[in-house]
């Protein structure tokens, strides 16, 4: 049944991509952030324009519902800096039948907020966990990251009780800063246990790649860049060690893990990929199926092109914006492999085409037949 569902999802993604029919949206409530991550510059981004009020966001969410969007990810920065809007948005999405996803660094998650999110009908909460206590600030740039995450997890778990939602998912982005602690992360994920534990590869974009990725004269401004003029990618020895650790995790997960471990965008990485930060080529359907809304209501076709504005839902309808001429010009360049940062981006693996889905399933079957862990 899972295979059939996966294949149908791939078919749906391909159809939506071909017809420029949005499936979901990522809504940036703010670019402000309470973390100071070593692998991200979001917190350094200059604040431009006004963040929309609830009175401005409400009709936008209603427009998205009228266009049959299935999901909305409520994003930041730290979206809990706009907690009043976050809770109301979850409530409204629940009412109009849109599933909500909320990633959090947990810095501002108190018990009252956890209770409100559960009661509002949040669909899935992603807890970003990139440190254990001994690393204390070396990845997230703030003290006590692990304890803040654990406290937030316990609050959500308490108020969810016997209910199935929100789905509790833990995500760790592996870099040279934390990969050696992988066993500790797995142990913690099992102790909760989460509904799923996701291991994700690092995306890191350098200045040369950014300069060669302009579309219609507009350059990307990806927030995944190193903040200390160095790199958080792996050297050869580190890459080999990580792949060995991941193989052990896959093997032990079948016997000893109480939580499903998802490493979908790590499975396909080679030592070379881990060293230079590249990802295997794959058609990206993100820019045709997932609307990105900035804090002032602008719509952009990619998370990393926040200045490539194709419209604004404050004063335009979805069908005036999504699939318009400027949008299609962007997608044409992307499909022709003219946007260099796409070679270093993992997002394409989360919204696969039917052909890519079929290929992924074939590889899994082949691994099982050959007994490859």
Kinemage of the C-alpha trace (Angstrom):
@kinemage 1
@onewidth
@group {chain A} dominant
@subgroup {mainchain}
@vectorlist {calphas} color= white
{ca unk a 1} P 0.000 0.000 0.000
{ca unk a 2} L 2.917 2.315 0.824
{ca unk a 3} L 4.487 1.725 -2.584
{ca unk a 4} L 1.212 2.472 -4.378
{ca unk a 5} L 0.763 5.661 -2.346
{ca unk a 6} L 4.322 6.746 -3.153
{ca unk a 7} L 3.823 6.132 -6.876
{ca unk a 8} L 0.533 8.017 -6.897
{ca unk a 9} L 2.287 10.894 -5.141
{ca unk a 10} L 4.927 10.945 -7.869
{ca unk a 11} L 2.259 11.010 -10.571
{ca unk a 12} L 0.459 13.853 -8.804
{ca unk a 13} L 3.688 15.840 -8.418
{ca unk a 14} L 4.492 15.460 -12.112
{ca unk a 15} L 0.995 16.538 -13.159
{ca unk a 16} L 1.042 19.559 -10.858
{ca unk a 17} L 4.497 20.542 -12.093
{ca unk a 18} L 3.471 20.303 -15.748
{ca unk a 19} L 0.294 22.349 -15.188
{ca unk a 20} L 1.784 24.820 -12.671
{ca unk a 21} L -0.750 23.730 -10.054
{ca unk a 22} L 0.497 24.443 -6.514
{ca unk a 23} L 0.243 21.603 -4.002
{ca unk a 24} L 1.528 23.484 -0.986
{ca unk a 25} L 3.055 26.696 0.312
{ca unk a 26} L 5.923 27.685 2.553
{ca unk a 27} L 4.971 30.809 4.458
{ca unk a 28} L 7.752 32.900 5.978
{ca unk a 29} L 6.116 34.689 8.908
{ca unk a 30} L 9.416 36.445 9.655
{ca unk a 31} L 13.087 36.420 8.698
{ca unk a 32} L 14.090 37.253 12.276
{ca unk a 33} L 15.681 34.379 14.144
{ca unk a 34} L 16.657 33.557 17.724
{ca unk a 35} L 19.393 31.105 16.666
{ca unk a 36} L 22.845 32.030 15.417
{ca unk a 37} L 23.570 28.900 13.413
{ca unk a 38} L 27.058 28.385 11.987
{ca unk a 39} L 25.580 26.923 8.783
{ca unk a 40} L 22.918 29.571 8.103
{ca unk a 41} L 22.892 33.346 7.617
{ca unk a 42} L 19.136 33.907 7.984
{ca unk a 43} L 19.725 35.751 11.255
{ca unk a 44} L 22.094 38.146 9.454
{ca unk a 45} L 19.616 38.990 6.703
{ca unk a 46} L 18.678 42.712 6.564
{ca unk a 47} L 15.017 43.195 7.431
{ca unk a 48} L 13.217 44.823 4.516
{ca unk a 49} L 9.541 45.652 4.134
{ca unk a 50} L 6.730 45.122 6.605
{ca unk a 51} L 5.673 41.822 8.089
{ca unk a 52} L 2.000 41.256 7.425
{ca unk a 53} L -0.561 41.495 10.211
{ca unk a 54} L -3.117 38.763 10.870
{ca unk a 55} L -5.770 40.869 9.139
{ca unk a 56} L -3.558 40.788 6.026
{ca unk a 57} L -2.596 37.112 6.269
{ca unk a 58} L -6.142 35.801 6.807
{ca unk a 59} L -7.487 36.554 3.286
{ca unk a 60} L -4.268 35.171 1.788
{ca unk a 61} L -4.752 31.831 3.553
{ca unk a 62} L -8.368 31.818 2.377
{ca unk a 63} L -7.182 32.377 -1.215
{ca unk a 64} L -4.819 29.428 -0.896
{ca unk a 65} L -7.643 27.244 0.417
{ca unk a 66} L -9.869 28.266 -2.496
{ca unk a 67} L -7.125 27.050 -4.839
{ca unk a 68} L -7.096 23.634 -3.159
{ca unk a 69} L -3.693 23.845 -1.526
{ca unk a 70} L -3.137 20.744 0.565
{ca unk a 71} L -0.381 21.861 2.910
{ca unk a 72} L 1.283 24.922 4.406
{ca unk a 73} L 4.641 24.997 6.185
{ca unk a 74} L 4.838 27.861 8.676
{ca unk a 75} L 8.409 29.010 8.515
{ca unk a 76} L 11.005 31.550 9.605
{ca unk a 77} L 13.497 32.696 10.921
{ca unk a 78} L 11.879 31.763 14.162
{ca unk a 79} L 8.135 31.746 13.532
{ca unk a 80} L 7.512 31.760 17.293
{ca unk a 81} L 8.552 35.410 17.237
{ca unk a 82} L 5.110 35.855 15.632
{ca unk a 83} L 3.328 33.435 17.901
{ca unk a 84} L -0.018 35.254 17.835
{ca unk a 85} L -0.224 34.904 14.044
{ca unk a 86} L 1.203 31.377 14.058
{ca unk a 87} L -1.548 30.020 16.326
{ca unk a 88} L -4.321 31.763 14.391
{ca unk a 89} L -2.918 30.505 11.103
{ca unk a 90} L -2.880 26.904 12.348
{ca unk a 91} L -6.488 27.279 13.518
{ca unk a 92} L -7.657 28.703 10.197
{ca unk a 93} L -5.826 26.073 8.159
{ca unk a 94} L -7.469 23.363 10.237
{ca unk a 95} L -10.883 24.899 9.538
{ca unk a 96} L -10.363 25.075 5.757
{ca unk a 97} L -8.754 21.643 5.420
{ca unk a 98} L -5.094 22.574 4.876
{ca unk a 99} L -2.542 20.430 6.707
{ca unk a 100} L 0.065 22.413 8.633
{ca unk a 101} L 3.759 21.750 9.179
{ca unk a 102} L 5.867 23.765 11.614
{ca unk a 103} L 9.678 23.547 11.981
{ca unk a 104} L 11.064 25.021 15.196
{ca unk a 105} L 14.416 25.615 16.871
{ca unk a 106} L 12.485 25.364 20.189
{ca unk a 107} L 14.072 28.489 21.679
{ca unk a 108} L 10.739 30.154 22.465
{ca unk a 109} L 8.589 27.069 23.030
{ca unk a 110} L 7.015 27.288 26.485
{ca unk a 111} L 4.278 25.013 27.774
{ca unk a 112} L 1.433 27.422 27.004
{ca unk a 113} L 2.543 27.724 23.387
{ca unk a 114} L 2.833 23.941 23.059
{ca unk a 115} L -0.701 23.539 24.403
{ca unk a 116} L -2.050 26.184 22.013
{ca unk a 117} L -0.406 24.545 18.986
{ca unk a 118} L -1.871 21.156 19.866
{ca unk a 119} L -5.332 22.587 20.520
{ca unk a 120} L -5.216 24.644 17.301
{ca unk a 121} L -4.832 21.438 15.277
{ca unk a 122} L -1.181 21.513 14.136
{ca unk a 123} L -0.525 18.605 11.746
{ca unk a 124} L 3.237 18.070 12.092
{ca unk a 125} L 5.949 19.695 14.191
{ca unk a 126} L 9.594 19.392 13.169
{ca unk a 127} L 12.087 19.706 16.028
{ca unk a 128} L 15.484 20.762 14.669
{ca unk a 129} L 18.133 19.011 16.751
{ca unk a 130} L 21.737 19.662 15.741
{ca unk a 131} L 23.618 19.434 19.034
{ca unk a 132} L 23.904 17.325 22.140
{ca unk a 133} L 24.794 19.018 25.411
{ca unk a 134} L 28.564 18.636 25.015
{ca unk a 135} L 28.541 20.687 21.791
{ca unk a 136} L 26.794 23.611 23.537
{ca unk a 137} L 26.545 26.347 20.908
{ca unk a 138} L 29.099 25.069 18.418
{ca unk a 139} L 26.423 24.472 15.764
{ca unk a 140} L 23.402 26.562 16.736
{ca unk a 141} L 25.377 29.490 18.124
{ca unk a 142} L 23.204 29.702 21.265
{ca unk a 143} L 23.593 28.032 24.624
{ca unk a 144} L 21.561 25.087 25.873
{ca unk a 145} L 20.172 24.039 22.469
{ca unk a 146} L 19.706 20.386 23.392
{ca unk a 147} L 17.862 21.116 26.635
{ca unk a 148} L 15.597 23.644 24.910
{ca unk a 149} L 14.658 21.090 22.273
{ca unk a 150} L 14.057 18.370 24.858
{ca unk a 151} L 11.885 20.684 26.940
{ca unk a 152} L 9.798 21.616 23.885
{ca unk a 153} L 9.437 17.945 22.939
{ca unk a 154} L 8.165 17.072 26.403
{ca unk a 155} L 5.633 19.924 26.333
{ca unk a 156} L 4.194 18.836 22.973
{ca unk a 157} L 4.203 15.176 24.015
{ca unk a 158} L 2.351 16.007 27.237
{ca unk a 159} L -0.412 18.016 25.575
{ca unk a 160} L -0.764 15.705 22.581
{ca unk a 161} L -1.432 12.861 24.966
{ca unk a 162} L -3.049 9.905 23.206
{ca unk a 163} L -3.878 11.924 20.076
{ca unk a 164} L -2.064 11.203 16.821
{ca unk a 165} L -1.376 14.860 16.003
{ca unk a 166} L 0.704 16.812 15.848
{ca unk a 167} L 3.063 14.317 14.278
{ca unk a 168} L 6.354 14.668 16.186
{ca unk a 169} L 9.363 14.575 13.873
{ca unk a 170} L 13.004 15.171 14.821
{ca unk a 171} L 15.408 16.454 12.147
{ca unk a 172} L 19.201 16.580 12.311
{ca unk a 173} L 21.251 18.219 9.579
{ca unk a 174} L 24.619 16.478 9.507
{ca unk a 175} L 27.806 18.463 8.967
{ca unk a 176} L 31.407 18.135 10.050
{ca unk a 177} L 30.369 19.969 13.221
{ca unk a 178} L 28.145 17.206 14.582
{ca unk a 179} L 28.319 13.957 12.562
{ca unk a 180} L 30.456 12.222 15.193
{ca unk a 181} L 27.517 12.499 17.609
{ca unk a 182} L 25.182 10.523 15.339
{ca unk a 183} L 24.881 7.623 17.808
{ca unk a 184} L 23.842 10.082 20.527
{ca unk a 185} L 21.182 11.607 18.281
{ca unk a 186} L 19.780 8.173 17.432
{ca unk a 187} L 19.723 7.182 21.100
{ca unk a 188} L 17.787 10.331 21.998
{ca unk a 189} L 15.297 9.906 19.127
{ca unk a 190} L 14.583 6.363 20.326
{ca unk a 191} L 14.093 7.475 23.909
{ca unk a 192} L 11.129 9.755 23.148
{ca unk a 193} L 10.243 8.062 20.723
{ca unk a 194} L 9.445 10.440 17.852
{ca unk a 195} L 7.047 9.479 15.077
{ca unk a 196} L 10.000 9.825 12.713
{ca unk a 197} L 13.663 10.796 12.852
{ca unk a 198} L 15.068 12.465 9.735
{ca unk a 199} L 18.754 12.722 8.885
{ca unk a 200} L 19.437 15.430 6.338
{ca unk a 201} L 22.467 16.396 4.311
{ca unk a 202} L 23.979 19.851 4.573
{ca unk a 203} L 23.304 22.419 1.860
{ca unk a 204} L 26.104 24.956 1.565
{ca unk a 205} L 26.317 27.569 -1.186
{ca unk a 206} L 29.503 29.501 -1.882
{ca unk a 207} L 29.984 32.919 -3.484
{ca unk a 208} L 31.149 31.522 -6.840
{ca unk a 209} L 28.045 29.359 -7.186
{ca unk a 210} L 25.779 32.257 -6.258
{ca unk a 211} L 27.422 34.566 -8.829
{ca unk a 212} L 26.794 32.028 -11.602
{ca unk a 213} L 23.103 31.534 -10.758
{ca unk a 214} L 21.377 34.765 -11.768
{ca unk a 215} L 17.977 34.519 -13.466
{ca unk a 216} L 16.870 37.578 -15.446
{ca unk a 217} L 19.622 39.542 -13.710
{ca unk a 218} L 18.415 38.603 -10.217
{ca unk a 219} L 20.882 36.744 -7.999
{ca unk a 220} L 19.880 34.194 -5.376
{ca unk a 221} L 20.429 34.921 -1.695
{ca unk a 222} L 20.534 31.441 -0.126
{ca unk a 223} L 20.651 31.466 3.643
{ca unk a 224} L 22.650 28.240 3.882
{ca unk a 225} L 26.177 29.613 3.860
{ca unk a 226} L 28.991 29.414 6.384
{ca unk a 227} L 29.242 32.332 8.792
{ca unk a 228} L 32.967 32.189 9.517
{ca unk a 229} L 34.438 32.311 5.992
{ca unk a 230} L 35.167 28.601 6.252
{ca unk a 231} L 33.196 25.528 5.274
{ca unk a 232} L 31.193 23.017 7.268
{ca unk a 233} L 31.423 20.354 4.567
{ca unk a 234} L 33.419 17.152 5.034
{ca unk a 235} L 36.973 16.242 4.146
{ca unk a 236} L 37.651 12.797 2.684
{ca unk a 237} L 38.251 11.029 6.005
{ca unk a 238} L 35.198 12.613 7.573
{ca unk a 239} L 33.025 11.689 4.588
{ca unk a 240} L 34.166 8.066 4.730
{ca unk a 241} L 33.487 7.947 8.458
{ca unk a 242} L 30.008 9.426 8.021
{ca unk a 243} L 29.040 6.940 5.307
{ca unk a 244} L 30.209 4.131 7.552
{ca unk a 245} L 28.099 5.473 10.413
{ca unk a 246} L 25.044 5.793 8.155
{ca unk a 247} L 25.457 2.181 7.053
{ca unk a 248} L 25.496 1.104 10.700
{ca unk a 249} L 22.352 3.143 11.380
{ca unk a 250} L 20.523 1.520 8.463
{ca unk a 251} L 21.533 -1.917 9.652
{ca unk a 252} L 20.634 -1.395 13.319
{ca unk a 253} L 17.422 0.472 12.514
{ca unk a 254} L 15.862 -2.783 11.349
{ca unk a 255} L 16.467 -4.389 14.758
{ca unk a 256} L 16.960 -1.837 17.488
{ca unk a 257} L 15.185 1.405 16.556
{ca unk a 258} L 11.781 2.220 18.002
{ca unk a 259} L 11.511 5.194 15.653
{ca unk a 260} L 11.563 5.095 11.820
{ca unk a 261} L 14.788 6.652 10.531
{ca unk a 262} L 14.494 8.556 7.247
{ca unk a 263} L 17.716 9.409 5.435
{ca unk a 264} L 16.259 9.819 1.963
{ca unk a 265} L 18.569 12.588 0.792
{ca unk a 266} L 21.624 10.994 2.426
{ca unk a 267} L 21.301 7.570 0.794
{ca unk a 268} L 22.312 8.872 -2.598
{ca unk a 269} L 25.391 10.884 -1.528
{ca unk a 270} L 28.891 9.802 -2.485
{ca unk a 271} L 32.134 10.779 -0.797
{ca unk a 272} L 32.624 13.377 -3.532
{ca unk a 273} L 29.165 14.828 -2.878
{ca unk a 274} L 29.887 15.156 0.834
{ca unk a 275} L 33.219 16.865 0.152
{ca unk a 276} L 32.045 19.440 -2.390
{ca unk a 277} L 28.458 19.850 -1.196
{ca unk a 278} L 26.880 18.757 -4.469
{ca unk a 279} L 23.785 16.602 -4.928
{ca unk a 280} L 23.033 14.198 -7.797
{ca unk a 281} L 21.100 15.724 -10.676
{ca unk a 282} L 17.343 15.420 -10.516
{ca unk a 283} L 14.506 17.397 -12.039
{ca unk a 284} L 13.283 19.938 -9.472
{ca unk a 285} L 9.530 20.269 -9.131
{ca unk a 286} L 9.664 22.471 -6.072
{ca unk a 287} L 9.475 25.737 -8.012
{ca unk a 288} L 6.322 24.617 -9.855
{ca unk a 289} L 4.396 22.944 -7.007
{ca unk a 290} L 5.354 24.817 -3.812
{ca unk a 291} L 4.528 28.512 -3.414
{ca unk a 292} L 6.985 30.542 -1.324
{ca unk a 293} L 5.500 33.551 0.477
{ca unk a 294} L 7.772 36.133 2.080
{ca unk a 295} L 6.832 38.012 5.295
{ca unk a 296} L 5.241 40.848 3.246
{ca unk a 297} L 3.144 38.543 1.031
{ca unk a 298} L 5.432 38.466 -2.012
{ca unk a 299} L 5.465 35.191 -3.948
{ca unk a 300} L 8.775 33.772 -5.166
{ca unk a 301} L 9.445 30.476 -6.993
{ca unk a 302} L 12.376 29.340 -4.847
{ca unk a 303} L 13.405 29.561 -1.194
{ca unk a 304} L 16.735 31.046 -2.216
{ca unk a 305} L 15.496 33.704 -4.669
{ca unk a 306} L 13.735 36.038 -2.240
{ca unk a 307} L 14.123 38.972 -4.681
{ca unk a 308} L 12.692 37.167 -7.708
{ca unk a 309} L 9.149 38.362 -7.007
{ca unk a 310} L 6.414 37.084 -9.317
{ca unk a 311} L 3.512 38.752 -7.492
{ca unk a 312} L 1.945 39.534 -4.122
{ca unk a 313} L -1.141 37.818 -2.718
{ca unk a 314} L -2.213 40.893 -0.774
{ca unk a 315} L -3.581 42.393 -3.972
{ca unk a 316} L -3.488 39.556 -6.521
{ca unk a 317} L -5.159 36.207 -6.955
{ca unk a 318} L -3.204 32.959 -6.944
{ca unk a 319} L -3.899 32.315 -10.649
{ca unk a 320} L -2.563 35.772 -11.565
{ca unk a 321} L 0.745 34.945 -9.919
{ca unk a 322} L 1.494 31.224 -10.075
{ca unk a 323} L 2.400 30.228 -13.619
{ca unk a 324} L 2.634 33.784 -14.953
{ca unk a 325} L 5.236 34.794 -17.534
{ca unk a 326} L 7.944 35.738 -15.030
{ca unk a 327} L 7.418 32.508 -13.122
{ca unk a 328} L 7.661 30.376 -16.272
{ca unk a 329} L 10.844 32.186 -17.348
{ca unk a 330} L 12.434 31.225 -14.042
{ca unk a 331} L 11.361 27.586 -14.367
{ca unk a 332} L 12.642 27.418 -17.937
{ca unk a 333} L 16.105 28.490 -16.806
{ca unk a 334} L 16.008 26.015 -13.957
{ca unk a 335} L 14.935 23.134 -16.212
{ca unk a 336} L 17.702 23.968 -18.676
{ca unk a 337} L 20.247 23.599 -15.839
{ca unk a 338} L 21.189 27.287 -16.051
{ca unk a 339} L 20.908 27.861 -12.282
{ca unk a 340} L 24.141 26.594 -10.745
{ca unk a 341} L 22.971 26.541 -7.108
{ca unk a 342} L 20.522 23.751 -8.042
{ca unk a 343} L 23.512 21.396 -8.189
{ca unk a 344} L 24.102 22.029 -4.479
{ca unk a 345} L 20.502 21.911 -3.315
{ca unk a 346} L 18.721 18.989 -1.638
{ca unk a 347} L 15.167 20.347 -1.911
{ca unk a 348} L 14.544 18.524 -5.190
{ca unk a 349} L 14.554 15.197 -3.339
{ca unk a 350} L 11.456 16.106 -1.316
{ca unk a 351} L 9.075 16.647 -4.255
{ca unk a 352} L 9.996 14.001 -6.778
{ca unk a 353} L 8.610 13.461 -10.260
{ca unk a 354} L 7.019 10.144 -11.158
{ca unk a 355} L 10.157 8.974 -12.989
{ca unk a 356} L 12.396 9.890 -10.041
{ca unk a 357} L 9.988 8.205 -7.620
{ca unk a 358} L 9.992 5.053 -9.739
{ca unk a 359} L 13.792 5.074 -9.902
{ca unk a 360} L 14.048 5.526 -6.121
{ca unk a 361} L 11.686 2.611 -5.456
{ca unk a 362} L 13.597 0.421 -7.926
{ca unk a 363} L 16.872 1.172 -6.137
{ca unk a 364} L 15.337 0.230 -2.767
{ca unk a 365} L 14.046 -3.073 -4.131
{ca unk a 366} L 17.414 -3.770 -5.721
{ca unk a 367} L 19.202 -3.124 -2.419
{ca unk a 368} L 16.902 -5.552 -0.605
{ca unk a 369} L 17.394 -8.243 -3.223
{ca unk a 370} L 21.169 -7.848 -3.072
{ca unk a 371} L 21.102 -7.628 0.711
{ca unk a 372} L 22.672 -4.186 0.767
{ca unk a 373} L 22.018 -2.262 3.974
